[in-house]
C-alpha cells in the first residue's frame, strides 16, 4: 500500500489523460457516423477496453474524414 501512495503523483495524471482521451473519442464517435473501417460497436469496445491505446487508435486509424 505504501508503494501505491508513493506512485500516486505519477498515476493520477496518467489516469486523467486516459479518461479525457476516452471521453473525447466517445463523444466524437457518437457525433459522427463514418469510420475508415469497422463499426460503432467495435470502436466503443476498443476505446473502453484497450485503455489509453484505444482512443489513440481511434483518432489515428479509425476516425473517418469529416
Helices and strands as residue ranges (DSSP letters): H 2-31, H 40-49, H 52-57, I 58-62
